[in-house]
Structure formats: structure tokens, C-alpha cells
Amino acid sequence: MKVVSDFIEQERSKFETQDNNLFAMTFGNIVRYLSFLEIIFGRYNEASKLAHRSFKNLIENSKADKKQTQIAINYLLEVQRRDSELLHLEIETFYLFAKILLDKIARAMELYFGKARKASLDSHDDLTKNIARFVETKKTKKLPEKLFELAVWLKRNVCDYRDKQITHEKSPRTIKGTVFGSEEEDTRIITTRIYPTDHDKQIESLELNKVYEQIKVYLKLTIDFIVENRAYTGLKRI
């Protein structure tokens, strides 16, 4: 994302050697993982189109079952299963790397301004809990309300989904299916459970296009906040 690259270019070589290297590597990692996310998002779009088309093909041919042999239907079922599996891989990968990116953004802010006692920014979850105290401790300008609201939204819709529905999901009753939207690029994972209880809920991943756009907005707002508070950096300037 150009806003991050421009910021690195503007700030680099303004700090003492060690701090300058740490700055360049830390913010460079944001660019690196953002590029990974862009690649994954592109693969997701292609996988989404494939899954949409194979599902549509299966439905259309199943309706005309008198003209189709069971072997042909089974083949279409296998194609649809394979395409859905690839789609789920890309969706879950997107969430995994999105969480990594958000954590790196939090750590970059902590590196730039310096650590604050009892206000760690070691992860995005920490940031949503500690950012008010962190900003107060560092005596920076007030954190924009939109930036904080978006951080909380991403915590709930990216970090929590990754933690609860992917990384730490462990129920043996869990099954995952596919939700197809009206557009080929709109496909989501739905998580439900067999032998449901009153406490079980169906959970859907969000439309990735929306999540991706919100991440980019959040990153821009974060860089804007850092730029506006350059004077409060904890890095040693030359």
C-alpha cells in the first residue's frame, strides 16, 4: 500500500542506525504482509468464481436428472466439492494472514512511540484494550474515534473469527458449508454443528471484499495518526 511505502521513505534515515533499521524492518513487514494479503485475495476471487460456477452447473444438471447418468452427477458433485474445498482454503488463509497483519500494525505503532507501562500493543487484541492508556501515556493527540471504532470492528470480525472459527475451533460436531451470494466474488463459509443444542449458533464469515477494504482504511488511518504525532516518537533521531 502506497501510504505505508511513502511513510517509510519519508522517515527512514532520520533515526540513529539501530533505530533506523528497526523502523525500516518493522514497517517493511507491514508492506510484506499486505502484499501477501493482496495475493490471497486475488486467489480467493478466482476460487470464488470457480465454486460459484461448479455449484450452478451441479444444480442445473441435477434438475435435468432424467437426462443425466448418476456417474455424471457424481462427477459434478466431486468437482463442486473440490472447488469448495479450495475456496475454503483461501478464505481461511485470508483470515489467518489478516490477523498477522493487524498484529504487525499494532507492534509497529508500539515500536514507533515506544512501550508504555501496562499498555502493551503486542497484538491487535492488546491494541483494542490498551490504546486509550497507551495514547494517554505517550501524550499524543487524541486517537481519532473512527480509528478506534474500526480497530474494534476488525477485532470482532477478523481476530475473533480467526481465533474461534479457525485456529481454536475444536468441536467434533462442527461442519462447514458454503454460502453463495448473488455475485461470483461473494462466497462465504458457514459454520454449524451436527446434533445441535440450544446454545449452538450458525456463524458466517464476512464478504472478504468488505473486510479487505476495511483493513486498508484502518491501515491508512493508523499511518495518518502516526504522521500527525511524529514529534512523540520514541525512536532516537539523528
LINQUIWO-V933083 format. One record per pair of residues at least 12 apart in sequence whose C-alpha atoms are under 10 Angstrom apart, sorted by the first residue. I is the first residue (numbers start at 1). GAP is how many residues later the second one is. D is the distance in whole Angstrom. If there is no record, write none. Layout:
I:GAP:D  I:GAP:D
//
This chain:
1:29:9  1:30:7  1:31:10  1:33:7  1:34:8  1:37:10  1:215:8  1:218:9  1:219:9  2:29:9  2:218:9  3:28:10  3:213:10  3:216:9  3:217:7  3:218:10  3:220:7  3:221:9  4:23:7  4:24:8  4:26:8  4:27:7  4:30:10  4:215:8  4:216:8  4:218:10  4:219:7  4:220:10  5:22:8  5:23:8  5:25:9  5:26:7  7:20:9  7:216:8  7:217:9  7:219:9  7:220:8  8:15:8  8:16:7  8:17:10  8:18:10  8:19:7  8:20:8  8:23:10  9:15:9  10:217:10  11:12:9  11:13:9  11:216:9  11:219:9  11:226:10  12:12:7  13:224:9  13:225:8  14:221:10  14:222:9  14:223:6  14:224:6  15:220:7  15:221:5  15:222:4  15:223:5  16:219:8  16:220:6  16:221:6  16:222:5  17:219:9  17:220:9  17:221:9  18:217:9  18:218:9  19:92:9  19:93:9  19:215:9  19:216:6  19:217:7  19:218:8  20:215:8  20:216:8  20:217:9  20:218:10  22:86:10  22:89:8  22:90:9  22:213:9  23:85:8  23:88:7  23:89:7  23:212:8  25:83:10  26:78:8  26:79:9  26:81:8  26:82:6  26:83:9  26:85:8  26:86:9  27:77:8  27:78:8  27:80:9  27:81:6  27:82:9  27:84:10  27:85:9  28:76:10  28:80:10  29:72:8  29:75:7  29:76:9  29:79:9  30:70:9  30:71:6  30:72:9  30:73:9  30:74:6  30:75:6  30:77:10  30:78:8  30:189:9  31:70:9  31:74:10  32:69:9  33:64:7  33:65:8  33:67:8  33:68:6  33:69:9  33:71:9  34:63:9  34:64:8  34:66:10  34:67:7  34:68:10  34:178:10  34:181:9  34:182:9  34:185:10  36:58:9  36:61:8  36:62:9  36:65:9  37:56:9  37:57:6  37:58:9  37:59:10  37:60:6  37:61:7  37:63:10  37:64:8  37:175:8  38:56:9  38:174:9  39:55:9  40:49:10  40:50:7  40:51:8  40:52:10  40:53:7  40:54:6  40:55:10  40:57:9  40:58:10  41:49:8  41:50:8  41:52:9  41:53:7  41:167:8  41:168:8  41:171:8  42:48:9  43:43:10  43:44:9  43:47:7  43:48:9  43:51:10  44:42:9  44:43:6  44:44:9  44:45:9  44:46:5  44:47:7  44:48:10  44:49:9  44:50:8  44:141:8  44:142:10  44:143:9  44:164:9  44:165:10  45:42:9  45:45:9  45:46:10  45:139:8  45:140:5  45:141:8  45:142:9  45:163:9  45:164:9  46:41:9  46:44:10  46:138:9  46:139:8  47:36:7  47:37:8  47:38:9  47:39:7  47:40:5  47:41:9  47:42:9  47:43:8  47:44:9  47:137:9  47:138:9  47:140:9  48:35:8  48:36:8  48:38:9  48:39:6  48:40:9  48:42:9  48:43:9  48:132:9  48:135:9  48:136:6  48:137:5  48:138:7  48:139:6  48:140:9  49:34:9  49:38:9  49:134:9  49:135:5  49:136:6  49:137:9  49:138:9  50:29:10  50:30:9  50:32:10  50:33:6  50:34:8  50:36:9  50:37:8  50:134:8  50:135:10  51:28:9  51:29:6  51:30:9  51:31:9  51:32:5  51:33:6  51:34:9  51:35:8  51:36:7  51:37:10  51:127:9  51:129:9  51:133:8  51:134:10  51:136:8  52:28:9  52:31:9  52:32:9  52:35:10  52:126:10  52:127:10  52:128:7  52:129:9  52:130:10  52:131:9  52:132:6  52:133:8  52:134:9  52:135:8  53:27:9  53:30:9  53:131:8  54:22:7  54:23:9  54:24:10  54:25:7  54:26:5  54:27:9  54:28:10  54:29:7  54:30:9  55:21:9  55:22:8  55:24:9  55:25:6  55:26:9  55:28:9  55:29:9  55:125:9  56:24:9  56:124:10  57:19:8  57:20:10  57:22:10  57:23:9  58:14:10  58:15:7  58:16:9  58:17:9  58:18:6  58:19:7  58:20:10  58:21:9  58:22:7  59:14:10  59:17:9  59:18:10  61:12:7  61:15:9  62:14:9  62:15:10  84:93:8  84:94:7  84:103:10  84:105:9  85:92:10  85:93:9  87:91:9  87:100:8  87:101:9  87:102:9  88:88:9  88:89:9  88:90:8  88:99:9  88:100:8  88:101:7  91:96:9  91:97:8  91:98:8  91:114:8  91:115:10  91:116:10  91:117:8  92:69:10  92:70:8  92:73:9  92:74:7  92:75:9  92:97:9  92:113:9  93:69:9  93:73:10  94:64:10  94:68:9  94:114:8  94:117:10  94:118:9  95:62:9  95:63:6  95:64:8  95:65:10  95:66:8  95:67:6  95:68:9  95:71:9  95:72:10  95:110:9  95:113:9  95:116:9  95:117:10  96:62:9  96:63:9  96:65:10  96:66:6  96:67:9  96:70:8  96:71:8  97:61:10  97:65:10  98:56:10  98:60:7  98:61:8  98:64:9  98:113:9  98:114:8  98:117:8  99:24:9  99:25:8  99:26:10  99:55:9  99:56:9  99:59:7  99:60:6  99:61:9  99:62:10  99:63:7  99:64:9  100:23:9  100:24:9  100:59:9  101:22:10  101:23:9  101:114:9  101:118:10  102:21:7  102:22:6  102:23:9  102:25:10  102:49:9  102:52:9  102:53:9  102:56:9  102:57:9  102:113:8  102:116:9  102:117:9  103:18:8  103:19:7  103:20:4  103:21:5  103:22:8  103:23:9  103:24:9  103:56:9  104:17:10  104:18:8  104:19:7  104:20:8  105:16:9  105:17:10  105:18:8  105:19:8  105:22:10  105:113:10  105:114:8  105:117:8  105:118:9  106:14:9  106:15:5  106:16:6  106:17:6  106:18:6  106:19:9  106:20:8  106:21:6  106:22:9  106:25:10  106:116:9  107:13:9  107:14:6  107:15:5  107:16:7  107:17:8  107:19:10  107:20:9  108:13:9  108:14:9  108:115:10  108:118:10  109:12:8  109:13:10  109:18:9  109:113:8  109:114:9  109:116:10  109:117:7  109:124:9  110:12:8  110:13:10  110:17:9  110:21:10  110:24:9  110:123:10  110:124:9  111:122:9  111:123:8  111:124:8  112:114:8  112:118:9  112:120:9  112:121:5  112:122:6  112:123:6  112:124:10  113:21:9  113:22:9  113:25:7  113:27:9  113:113:9  113:116:9  113:117:9  113:118:9  113:119:6  113:120:4  113:121:5  113:122:7  114:20:10  114:24:8  114:118:9  114:119:7  114:120:5  114:121:7  115:19:8  115:22:10  115:23:9  115:119:8  116:14:10  116:15:10  116:17:8  116:18:6  116:19:9  116:20:10  116:21:7  116:22:7  117:16:9  117:17:8  117:20:8  118:12:8  118:15:8  118:16:8  118:19:10  119:12:7  119:13:9  119:14:6  119:15:5  119:16:9  119:17:10  119:18:9  120:13:9  120:14:8  121:13:8  123:36:10  124:27:8  124:28:9  124:30:9  124:31:7  124:35:8  125:26:9  125:27:9  125:29:10  125:30:6  125:31:9  125:34:8  125:35:9  126:29:10  127:21:9  127:24:8  127:25:9  127:28:9  128:20:7  128:21:9  128:22:10  128:23:6  128:24:6  128:25:10  128:26:10  128:27:7  129:23:9  131:12:8  131:17:8  131:20:10  132:16:9  138:91:10  138:94:7  138:95:9  138:96:9  139:90:10  139:93:8  140:85:9  140:86:9  140:88:9  140:89:6  140:90:9  140:91:9  140:92:6  140:93:9  141:84:8  141:85:10  141:87:8  141:88:7  141:91:9  142:83:9  142:87:10  143:78:10  143:79:9  143:82:7  144:77:8  144:78:9  144:81:8  146:72:9  146:75:8  147:70:9  147:71:6  147:72:9  147:73:9  147:74:6  147:75:7  147:78:9  148:70:9  148:73:10  148:74:10  149:69:10  150:64:8  150:65:9  150:67:9  150:68:6  150:69:10  150:71:9  151:63:10  151:64:9  151:67:7  151:68:10  151:71:10  153:58:10  153:61:9  153:62:10  154:57:8  154:60:8  154:61:8  154:64:9  157:48:8  157:49:8  157:54:8  158:47:9  158:48:9  158:53:8  158:57:10  161:42:9  161:43:9  161:44:7  161:45:9  162:43:10  165:25:10  165:26:8  165:38:8  165:39:9  165:40:9  166:25:10  171:22:8  172:21:9  172:22:9  173:19:8  173:20:5  173:21:5  173:22:7  173:23:8  174:17:7  174:18:6  174:19:4  174:20:7  174:21:10  174:22:10  175:15:8  175:16:6  175:17:6  175:18:6  175:19:7  176:13:7  176:14:6  176:15:5  176:16:6  176:17:8  176:26:10  176:27:10  176:28:10  177:12:6  177:13:5  177:14:7  177:15:8  177:27:9  178:12:6  178:13:9  178:26:9  178:27:10  179:25:8  179:26:9  181:26:9  185:22:9  185:23:9  185:24:8  186:20:9  186:21:6  186:22:8  186:23:8  187:18:9  187:19:9  187:20:7  187:21:8  188:16:7  188:17:5  188:18:6  188:19:6  188:20:8  189:14:8  189:15:6  189:16:5  189:17:8  189:18:9  190:12:7  190:13:6  190:14:4  190:15:7  190:16:10  191:12:5  191:13:6  191:14:8  192:12:9
//
